[in-house]
Amino acid sequence: MNVTAAHAVHEISQIAGPRRSALELARQNEFSEERAGKVALVVTELATNLAKHAKDGEILFRPIRDENGAARARGIEILAVDRGPGMPDVPGARRDGYSTTGTLGHGLGSIERQSFRNGKHDTNKPLRDKKTTLRRVSRTCNVDSH
């Protein structure tokens, strides 16, 4: 992954940094305010989950460019990486209302509604002891053409 930005997220106070960086990347690539807001929401929710549930959490993101080298990115790829315990009930956690911390339980559902291509390298099958979640937000729509 050609990383544009990487942010450690070990506690709640570290959520704003990745959100601001992702929002700036979206604006630099001429995302509409609505689409840039989706990027910010996805990064915020992923970072919040890292801060609450993970160990050694990190958010990485980069622009997704067309092969023709267009100046504007067609989307932003967001990768959350951690060494946490994993989710014991991934399907349950994806449903709105599911929470292990007494919150409203809308986080994963929001992430999935605002982005696409859940490239989760399953929490039950760690990649070198790391759990990852991959999400993408396109500049124009939630349809992944690749």
Secondary structure as a PSIPRED ss2 file (coil, helix, strand):
# PSIPRED VFORMAT (PSIPRED V4.0)

   1 M C   1.000  0.000  0.000
   2 N C   1.000  0.000  0.000
   3 V C   1.000  0.000  0.000
   4 T C   1.000  0.000  0.000
   5 A E   0.000  0.000  1.000
   6 A E   0.000  0.000  1.000
   7 H E   0.000  0.000  1.000
   8 A E   0.000  0.000  1.000
   9 V E   0.000  0.000  1.000
  10 H C   1.000  0.000  0.000
  11 E C   1.000  0.000  0.000
  12 I H   0.000  1.000  0.000
  13 S H   0.000  1.000  0.000
  14 Q H   0.000  1.000  0.000
  15 I C   1.000  0.000  0.000
  16 A H   0.000  1.000  0.000
  17 G H   0.000  1.000  0.000
  18 P H   0.000  1.000  0.000
  19 R H   0.000  1.000  0.000
  20 R H   0.000  1.000  0.000
  21 S H   0.000  1.000  0.000
  22 A H   0.000  1.000  0.000
  23 L H   0.000  1.000  0.000
  24 E H   0.000  1.000  0.000
  25 L H   0.000  1.000  0.000
  26 A H   0.000  1.000  0.000
  27 R H   0.000  1.000  0.000
  28 Q H   0.000  1.000  0.000
  29 N C   1.000  0.000  0.000
  30 E C   1.000  0.000  0.000
  31 F C   1.000  0.000  0.000
  32 S C   1.000  0.000  0.000
  33 E H   0.000  1.000  0.000
  34 E H   0.000  1.000  0.000
  35 R H   0.000  1.000  0.000
  36 A H   0.000  1.000  0.000
  37 G H   0.000  1.000  0.000
  38 K H   0.000  1.000  0.000
  39 V H   0.000  1.000  0.000
  40 A H   0.000  1.000  0.000
  41 L H   0.000  1.000  0.000
  42 V H   0.000  1.000  0.000
  43 V H   0.000  1.000  0.000
  44 T H   0.000  1.000  0.000
  45 E H   0.000  1.000  0.000
  46 L H   0.000  1.000  0.000
  47 A H   0.000  1.000  0.000
  48 T H   0.000  1.000  0.000
  49 N H   0.000  1.000  0.000
  50 L H   0.000  1.000  0.000
  51 A H   0.000  1.000  0.000
  52 K H   0.000  1.000  0.000
  53 H H   0.000  1.000  0.000
  54 A C   1.000  0.000  0.000
  55 K C   1.000  0.000  0.000
  56 D C   1.000  0.000  0.000
  57 G E   0.000  0.000  1.000
  58 E E   0.000  0.000  1.000
  59 I E   0.000  0.000  1.000
  60 L E   0.000  0.000  1.000
  61 F E   0.000  0.000  1.000
  62 R E   0.000  0.000  1.000
  63 P E   0.000  0.000  1.000
  64 I E   0.000  0.000  1.000
  65 R C   1.000  0.000  0.000
  66 D C   1.000  0.000  0.000
  67 E C   1.000  0.000  0.000
  68 N C   1.000  0.000  0.000
  69 G C   1.000  0.000  0.000
  70 A C   1.000  0.000  0.000
  71 A C   1.000  0.000  0.000
  72 R C   1.000  0.000  0.000
  73 A C   1.000  0.000  0.000
  74 R C   1.000  0.000  0.000
  75 G E   0.000  0.000  1.000
  76 I E   0.000  0.000  1.000
  77 E E   0.000  0.000  1.000
  78 I E   0.000  0.000  1.000
  79 L E   0.000  0.000  1.000
  80 A E   0.000  0.000  1.000
  81 V E   0.000  0.000  1.000
  82 D E   0.000  0.000  1.000
  83 R C   1.000  0.000  0.000
  84 G C   1.000  0.000  0.000
  85 P C   1.000  0.000  0.000
  86 G C   1.000  0.000  0.000
  87 M C   1.000  0.000  0.000
  88 P C   1.000  0.000  0.000
  89 D C   1.000  0.000  0.000
  90 V H   0.000  1.000  0.000
  91 P H   0.000  1.000  0.000
  92 G H   0.000  1.000  0.000
  93 A H   0.000  1.000  0.000
  94 R C   1.000  0.000  0.000
  95 R C   1.000  0.000  0.000
  96 D C   1.000  0.000  0.000
  97 G C   1.000  0.000  0.000
  98 Y C   1.000  0.000  0.000
  99 S C   1.000  0.000  0.000
 100 T C   1.000  0.000  0.000
 101 T C   1.000  0.000  0.000
 102 G C   1.000  0.000  0.000
 103 T C   1.000  0.000  0.000
 104 L C   1.000  0.000  0.000
 105 G C   1.000  0.000  0.000
 106 H C   1.000  0.000  0.000
 107 G H   0.000  1.000  0.000
 108 L H   0.000  1.000  0.000
 109 G H   0.000  1.000  0.000
 110 S H   0.000  1.000  0.000
 111 I H   0.000  1.000  0.000
 112 E H   0.000  1.000  0.000
 113 R H   0.000  1.000  0.000
 114 Q H   0.000  1.000  0.000
 115 S C   1.000  0.000  0.000
 116 F E   0.000  0.000  1.000
 117 R C   1.000  0.000  0.000
 118 N C   1.000  0.000  0.000
 119 G C   1.000  0.000  0.000
 120 K C   1.000  0.000  0.000
 121 H E   0.000  0.000  1.000
 122 D C   1.000  0.000  0.000
 123 T C   1.000  0.000  0.000
 124 N C   1.000  0.000  0.000
 125 K C   1.000  0.000  0.000
 126 P C   1.000  0.000  0.000
 127 L E   0.000  0.000  1.000
 128 R C   1.000  0.000  0.000
 129 D C   1.000  0.000  0.000
 130 K E   0.000  0.000  1.000
 131 K E   0.000  0.000  1.000
 132 T E   0.000  0.000  1.000
 133 T E   0.000  0.000  1.000
 134 L E   0.000  0.000  1.000
 135 R E   0.000  0.000  1.000
 136 R E   0.000  0.000  1.000
 137 V E   0.000  0.000  1.000
 138 S E   0.000  0.000  1.000
 139 R C   1.000  0.000  0.000
 140 T C   1.000  0.000  0.000
 141 C C   1.000  0.000  0.000
 142 N C   1.000  0.000  0.000
 143 V C   1.000  0.000  0.000
 144 D C   1.000  0.000  0.000
 145 S C   1.000  0.000  0.000
 146 H C   1.000  0.000  0.000
